[in-house]
């Protein structure tokens, strides 16, 4: 990212926040929103970390039995929930296995239903919105981190940039608050933006 791009992103801060609010409320069905799906991604990451631990540390005894059955009957673990459902056989070697395989299929169906995948056919559109939501959160977090870093050694610059680009105050309003001339105000803005660009690039 070059210096001009850093300032362009800063100037779009409020717009990005507004778009993030809109996306966060976008419904994907079954009462699930884009922001909820994004939180589910964090849960999946936690599960990936937990899977590196022995399952008895985080699964109940019933869940451990289902895990053992799944390992016994599944030769591969597809990525998508629909593919996972299709991979679970309908019949096992005995009635106990049949029941546990049914419970596994039911659990996968609940995940599919909770995410709304069974309620809509525009999944690509949903995934595009989730990706945009994640990108916006990342960009906003980056801007906030640069402003925090700037505040550590030039707090007056960080305050000025936050006032303009985050809080949306006008130049006239800020000049009155600061009690400075137009020329002095824009000189300080230029200095603040220059420091910001050095940190953000």
N, C-alpha and C positions, 0 to 999 in steps of 0.2 A: 504494500500500500504506500503510495507516494504522499507527499505533504498535502497536496490539494485534495486528494481523496479523504484524508483524515479530517479536514475541515468540512468537506461536503457531508460526511457522515455525521459530524457534530451538528451541522445545520439542520439535518433531517431527524434529530433526536425526538422531537415532539411528534412528528409524523409517524415515526417508527413505533412510538409508545401507543399512539392511537390505533394503528394497524394491529398491533399486538393485542389490544383490548378487543377489537372486532374479531380477530381470529380465535381468541380464547373462548368466545361464546359460540363459535360455529358448531352446530350440532351435527354429529355423525350418526345419530340414531340411538335408540334405547336410553335416552337421557345422558349420553356420553358426549362430551365436548372435545374439541381439539386439545385444549389445555389438559384435560383428563388423560387423553391418549398419550400426551407427552409425559405426564407423571407415570403412566404405565411403563413407558420406556425405562424410567429410572428403576421401577420395580423389577423389570427384566434384567437390568444391569446388576441389581442386588442379587437376583437369583443366580446369575452367572457366577458371581463371586462365591455365593453359598455352595454352588455345585462343586467347588474346589475343596470343600470341607467334607468330612464323613457325614452322610445323610442323617445319622442318628443324632447329630448335634442340632438339627433344625427341622426335621420331619417328625410328625407323630408316628406312633407304631402302625396305625392304619395306612398313613401315607407311605411308610417304608415298605409295607406289603405291596401296595400298588406299584411302587417304584421297582420292586423285585420282579413283579409280574411283567411290567413293561419291558424291563431288560431281557426277560426270558423270551418274549414274543416279538420284539422289534429288532430287526437287524440294522435299521437306520432310523435317524430322527430328523424328519424333514423340518425346514425352517418355518413354514406357514402353518397356522392352526388348522386350516382345511386339509392340508396335506397330512398333517399329524393324525387327524381324525380318520382319514382314508387308510392310513398305515396300520391302525389298530385292528386286528382280526376280530371277527364276530364270534368265533368259537375257540375255546381252549382245549387243553387235554382232559380236563375234568370239570364238573359243575362249579367248583370253587373258583377255578381260573375264569370260567365263563362270566361269573358274577363280577370278578375284579376287572376283567376287560370291559364289561358294561359300565362299571363305575369310571374307568379311565375315559371311555368315550363320552360319558355324561359330563365329566369335568371339562373336557375339551369343548364340547358344545356350549357349555356355560360361558367359557371364555369368548367364543365366537359371538354368542348372543350379547354379552356384556359390551363388546366393542362395537356392536351394531353391524358387523360384517354381513349378517344374514338379512339385514333390513334394507340394504341399498346396493346398487350395482355400479356406483361411481367411485370405486375404491381409489383409483388413480388420482381423482380430484381431492379426495380426503388426504391421501398421503402427501400430495403437493402442498396442501395447507399445513400439515404437520411439519413438513420440511421448512416451509416459510416461517412458521412460528418459532422453530428451533433456531433458524438463522437470525431472526430478529432479536430473540433473547440473547444470543451470543454477541451480536453487534452492540446492543444496549449495555450489556455487561462489560464489554471492552471499553466503551466510552466512559462508563462510570469508573472503571479501574484507572484509566488515564487521568481523569479529573481528580481522583483520590490521590494519585501519585503527585500530581501537580500541587495539590493542596498541602502536601507534606513540606514543600520548600518555597512555594509561592502562593500562599493562601488567598491573597488578594486577586490573583489572576484566576484561580479556580472559582472563586466567588463570582467574579465578573462574568466568566463564561457560563457558569450555571444559571446566573440571573437572566442572561440573554437567551441561551439555547435550550435550557431545561425548563426554566420558569416562564419564559416568554415575555419578559419585561422589555419595554421599548427603550431605545437609546435616550430619548428625551426624559423619560421617567428616571432612568439610572443617572443621567447627568445631574438632574435635580437632587437625587439622593446623595450623590457623591460631591455635589457642589463644585463642579469643574466646568471648564469651557468645552465647547464642541471639539476644538482641536486636541485638548488634553484627553478627552474621553476616547477619541478614535486612536490616539497614540497608544493609550493603555490597552485598548482592544487589540491593536496590532501586535503589541508586545505579548499579550496573553495568548493570542492565537499562534504566534511564533513558538512560544514555549510548548504549547499543546502539540503542535506539529512535530517538534523534536522528540517528544515522548511517544507519540502515537505511531510514528512511521515504522 
